[in-house]
Amino acid sequence: MAVTTQREQELLAQVPTGLLIDGSWRDASTGKTFDIEDPATGKILKTIADASPADGMAALDAAAAAQESWARTAPRERGEILRRAFDLVTARAEDFALLMTMEMGKPLAEARGEVTYGAEFLRWFSEEAVRATGRYSTSPDGKTRILVNKKPVGPCLLITPWNFPLAMATRKIAPAIAAGCTMVLKPANLTPLTSSLFAAVLEEAGLPKGVLNVVHTSDAKGVTGPLIDDSRLRKLSFTGSTPVGRNLLAAAAKNVLRTSMELGGNAPFVVFEDADVDAAVSGAMLAKLRNMGEACTAANRFIVHESVAAEFAEKFAAKMKTLETIRGTEETSTLGPLIDEKSRSKVHELVTSALNDGATCLVGGAPVEGPGYFYQATVLTDVAPGSRILQEEIFGPVAPVITFASEDEAVRLANDTEYGLVAYVFTRDLNRGLRIGERLDVGMLGLNAGVVSNAAAPFGGVKQSGLGREGGSEGIEEYLYTQYVGIADPSAS
């Protein structure tokens, strides 16, 4: 067993193994199960129910049945449920952090940060629940009155990724609750345990049965496909890869389904000649290594002015070399494993391809021997233009460094991708930073900052990085539609 302490065993025992459908935890209708693996050891953590298409449909039945009464629930009451959930998650922060570390590998220190970040969506949308307001006005010709109302879109299918098991769930569930929508949550089959524990906490917070239903499965397409085809489903929110997102968008077109898509990224990290190089290196560590590089916001291409490139790369490599690649449950861990062997093999394939194209490896460059799916923190220089590692999302602790000579060249290199989620720019010149931001084709910009995620800010991208926004005042709008009522002039009668 991967579990090495009594504390871990006790925590795993608290996590439901069944599917949450209409307020009850139940086995899969087929009786099938699947195993959850610890990526740091390759051993089994827990065995859970494997939902069938029939289970998915039962979950949608429950969500559809609960929608009308939930939509009529007072916004303040919905907000209070979210606030209680925030308090409960915060009180159990160590449980959530440890569970995330066990099932997806990130170091405990990082997992604690995710708990803080993920819980903040609960608090933020508890406040937004009462602010989904419309308006009343006189039409320009004075003959009618205009009433504009915001209403919940209805039952939602929420599909979350494995890399941020708590935050990606709260970022979708919290605004849906605030808006008055019921939900079917399909968490990633690699990391469903955190979602199950969170669903149990929402029950404790007073969420009525049927509002949130959870179906984890090894057959994602088989379970979600019929739901997307069902006319009772009114919204699909997905976070994951662009290829899967494209397929889901095509499927959603049949019923003209409301969609939110948070897809892949290929974030440029641009360092100008006037930047504070030490600050840029510190920012690069944050932007590159969050979640071992397994994040859509991870800096993927380091575009550094030729006059400071050598200094930046040398200092960056020195910091990368100090990272401790051990199981995240160890307090000294600073670099956990990748999620599975397939992911690690892809990372190494990209590194090998770059080296074959003439790149120089300053540090790392290979898998870590021993159990688990660890990969060395890696910095590459002299990366050839057109290399795969510059074009594909790496999703690992690997930093390719390329150089530029002018501002125009930096912008061209940064925009040379089908993605447009986030960019990072380091410069002491504020005007330059703002100017570059206006020229970059991205939904978010970190200006002299290596982290941009914030529950109070709209998260999302452009181009093939997705549609819609999560978080901020914009986040609840994804779960509301606008209804207009034209009223005859009351003074005319």
N, C-alpha and C positions, 0 to 999 in steps of 0.2 A: 504493500500500500504506500501511496505517496504521503499519507498522513503520518506525521512524525511526532505529534504532541497530542496530549489529551484535549487541549484547548481546540485544536483543529477538528478532532473527532466530535466534540460536543457541538461545535458550530455547524458542521455538516449535518448532524442529526436534526438540527432545527430547520433545515431547508426542506420544503415540501418536495416530494418526488413526483407528484401527480400533475395533471392538467387542471387549471382553474376555469371551470365552466359554470356559469350561473350561480356563483357563490359557493361552489363545493369543489374540493380537490378530489379528482377521480383518476383512475387508471385509464390508459388508452383503451378504446373500444375493442381493439384487436389483441390487447394484452401485451403488445410489443414494448420493448424498452431499448435504450441506448446508453452508452457509457460516456462519462465526462472525464477527460484526461488532464492531469497536471503537466503542463508543457515543460516544467523544470525537471521532471523525472521520467515522464512517459508512462507513469502509473495511473491506475483508475482512482478517481476521487469518489464518484457516486454514480449510481445507475438510476435513470429517470424514465418516465413514461414517454413513449414515442407516438405522437398524435397521428391519426389517420385523417384522410379527407372527411370522413364522417364526423370526427371530433371537431375539425375546423368548422364544419357547417353547424354543429351544435353550439359552438362558441358564437357564431354569427347570429343564430336564432336567439340566443340569450341577449346579445347586444341590441338586436332589433326590438325585442320585447321590452327592454328597459329604457329605450330611447325617449319615448314620449314623457314618461314620468320624470326622468332625469333632466330633460330639457326644461321642465316646469319647476325644478328645484331652484330655490332662491340663490342668486349669485353669491350672496354672503355665506350661505351654507356650504356651497361648493368651495368657496375660498377658505372657510374654516377647516374643512377636511384636509385641504392641501397644507394649511399651516400646521395642523396636528401631525401630518405626515412628515413635514420638515423637522418638527421637534423630535419625532420618533427616530428618524434616520440619523439626526445629529447625535441623539443619545446612544445610538448603536453604531457610531462611526467606526469603531475598531472592528466590530463584527463585519461590516460591509467591506472595509479595507482588506481584512485578512481573507475574506471569501474571494474577492476579486483577484488578489495576488495568487491564491491557490489555483483558480480556474483559468486565469489568462496570463499570469507570470510577472506582471509589473511589480517593481519593488514596493515595499510597504509605504515608504515615504510618498511615492507617487500615487498609490492607491488612496492614501488619506487625502491627498489633494483632490482626487476625483470625487471623493465623498463630499467634500466641501463644495466643489463646483456643481455636482449633480444635485445636492440638496438645495442649492440656491435657486434652481428652477422651480422647486416647490414653493419656496417663499415668494419668489418674484410673481408667479402666476396666481398665488393666493391673493395677491394685491390687485392683479390685473382682472380677476374674475368680476369685480364690481365696476370696472371701467369700460366695459364693452358697450359704449353708448351710441345712440343714433342722433337724430336731429328733427326739429319741427320748424318749418319756415313757410313764408308766403311765396307763391310762385311769382315770377317777374310780372305777369300780366294781372296779378291780384285776384284771379278768378278761382283759384284752388289753393289748398294748403298741402304742403309736401311733408309727409311723415316718412322718415327713413329709420329702419329698425335693423339690428344685427341679430341673427338667429344661428343656432348651431347647425353645422352642415349635416350631422347625423352620424350613423355608425362608421367607425374608422378602422382600417387595417394598418397597424403600425409594425414595421419590420425593422428591427435594430441589428447593428453589427456586433462583432465579438470584442472589438478593441476597447470600448468604453462601456462595460456592461451596465453600470448604474446611470451614468450621465446621459447616455443616448436614450435610455428608457424614460428618465424624468423629463428630458427635453421635449419628448413627444407626448407623454401621458399628462404632464402637468397642464399644458395649454388646452388639451382636449377636455380634461375635467373642468377647467375654468370656464370653457366655452359652453359646456353642457352636452358634450358628445360622449357616446358609449364607444367601447373599443374592443378589438381583438388584437392582442400583442403576440407577435411571432418573434421571439428572441433568436439570436444566432445559436445554432446547435453546438457550437464549440464552447459557449459561455452562458448557459441559461440559468445557472444557479443563483446569480445575483438578482436576476429579474424575478425569480420565484420568491426569494426572500423579500424583495421590495413589494411584490404583490401582497404578501402576507402582512406587511406593515401597513399598506393601504387599507386592508380589511380592518386592521386594528384601529386605524384612524377614522373608521366609520363609513368607508365607501360602500354604497349599497350593492347588493348582488347583481350581477349581470352588467354592471357599468364597465368593469375591466375583466376581460377573459384572457387567459394565457395558454397558448398552445405551442409547446416546443416539439420539434420534429426533425427527423433525419431526411424527410421528404418535403423540402420547402415548397417546391413547385406544385407537387401533388396536393398539398394542403391549401396553399394560398390561391392557386389558380381558380378553383371553383368559387372562392369568396370574391375575387375580382370580377368574375363573370356574373355575380348575383346583383340584381338591381337594387337590393336593399342596402348594399354597401355604398357609401357616399363619398368616401375619401380614402386615399392611399398615401401613407408617408413612409418613405424608404431612405435608409442611410446604408450605403455600401458602394460597390464598384460601379463604374460607368456602364460596362457591358450588361450587367444585370439590370441596372436602371433603365437602359434602353428597352430591354425586353418587357419590363414592367409597364413602361409608358405605352408600348404598343398594345399590351393586353388591356390597359386602362382605357384606351381609346374606344373600345367597343361600347362602353356605357358612358362615355365622356366623363369619366371619373375625375373628381378633383384630386390633384396630386401635389405632393411636395417631394423633391428629390435632392438629397445631399449626397453627391457622388464623389468621384476621385479627384485627386489634385496632383500638381507637379510644381510645388511652390518654389519660386526663385527667392534667393536670399542675396540681396545686392549690397555690396560694401564699397562705398566711394572713397576716394583718396583722402578726403578730409575727415573720415570717420575716426572715432576713438576705437582703435583696433582691439584693445582689451575688452571694451564694452561690446564690440561686435562679436568677439569670440564667446563671451558669456551668453549673449543672445543666441548665438549659433548653437550652443550646447542645449539651450532650452528648445529652440525651434526644431532641431534635428532629433533630439533624443527623447522627447516626450513619448512615453509608451514604446520605448526602444525603436523609435522611428516608425512604428506601426500606427500612423495617424494620417488622415487626409490633409491635415494642416502641417505635416512635417516638412521642413525645408528639404527640398529634393535636389536643387542645383545651387551651388554657391558661386555667384558671379561677382568677382572681386577685381577692383581696379589693379592694373598691372603694377603700379608703383608700391602697393602694399600687399600684394598677393602672397609673396614669399613669407612675409612676417605673419600674416593671418594664418596661412596654412601650417606653419611651424608651431605657432602657439595653440592652434586648434588641435593639432595632432598630439601635442604634449598633454593637453587636458583629456583628450579621448583615451590616451594610454593609461590614465589613472583609474579608469572605471573598473568596478568589481563585478565580474560576471558570475554571480552565484544566485541560488534560489531566492526569489524576492522576499520570502518570509524571514530571511536573515536581515537584521537591522543594518548591516554593513553593505547590503546589496545596492548597487547603483545602476546595474544593467541586467535586466532579467532576460528570460529566453524569448525567442520568437514563438508564435502561437503553435506551429506544427512543422513537421519535417518538409512538407511541400513548400511552405513559405520560406524556410531557411534555404532550401535548394534553389529557389528562384533568386534570392538575394545573392547567393554565391555565384550563380550563373551570370548575373549582371556584372558583378565585380570581375569575374574571369574574362568576360567579353571586353570590358574596358581595358583590362591589363593587356589583353591580346591586341587591342587597338593602339597600344603605346602608352597607356597611363602609367604613372608612378605611384606606388603604394607607400605612403609615409608611415602608416601604422595599421595593424590589423590585416584584413584581407582573407580571413579563413574562418570556418566553423570552429567552435571550441570543442575540444575532445571531452568525452564523458557523457553522462546521461543528460537528457533534456535537449532543447533545440536552441542553444545559445550560439550567437555569432559575435565575433570580435568587433569592437568599435573601430571603424575604418575611415581613413582619409585618403582620397586619391587626388593627385594633381596631374597636369599635362594630359587631361582628358580630351580625346579627339572630338571635334565637332561631329555631330550626327551619331555619336555612340548611343547605344540602347539605354545606358544608364542615365542619359540626359533626357530621354524621351519617355521612359516608362516610370511609373510610380514605384519607388524602391521598396518601401514598407520594411525598412530595416535600418540598423545603425551605421549607415554608409553615407559619406559626404564627398561627392565629386566637386572639385574646385576648378573653375575655368576663369579666364581673365577678360577684361575689356579695357578699351583705351578712351572711350568718349561716352558722354551721357546718352547720345542717340544709340550707340551700340549696346549699352546696358539695357535700354528699353527694348530694343529689338530682340536681344537674347532672352530677356525675361518673358516677353509675350510670345515667344516661339514655342507654343504648346497648344494643344487642343483644350487644355484645362484652364480654369480661371477662378480658383477658390480663394487663395490668399497669397500675398507676397510680403516680404520683409525688406526694409530699406534702412541702412545705417549711414547717416551723414550728420555733420554738425550744422549744416546749412538748412534751416527750416524751410526757406523758400524752395530750395531744391527738392526737399523731401515731399512737400505738397505738390510741386510741379510734376515730379515723377509719379506720385500717386494718381494724378489726373490722367497720366498717359498709360498706366498699367491696366490691363484688361482682367481685373480681379474684383471679387465681391468684398474682400477685406484686405486691409493693409496694416502691418505692424511697423510703425515708424520708430526706429531706435528701440524696438521691443521685440522679444522673441516669442511672446505669447499674446494672442488676441482674444481668446475665448472668454466670454463673460455673459452670464445669464441676462444681464440688462442690455445687451447689444444684439443686433440682428446678425445671425450666423448664416452664411450661404455664399454661393458663388455664381459665376456666369459661364458662358460657353458650355462645355460638356462636364462642368462641375456641378450642374444641377439647376433646380427651380425652387423658388420660394425661400423663406427665411424662418429660422428657428431662434427663439429667444427675443428679448427686447419687446417693445410695445407691438412690433410687427408679428411676433410669434403667435399671438392668439387669433390674429386675423386669418391665419391659415385654416382655422377650424370654425370660422363664421362665414355666413353669406349675408348679403345685403338685400333686404326687402323694402320696396318702395310702396307706399300707400298714397294714392291721390284722393284728397278729401274735398268735397264741394265747399265753396266759400260759406262759412257759417253765418256771415252777416247778410247773405243774399236772401235768406228766408224770413 
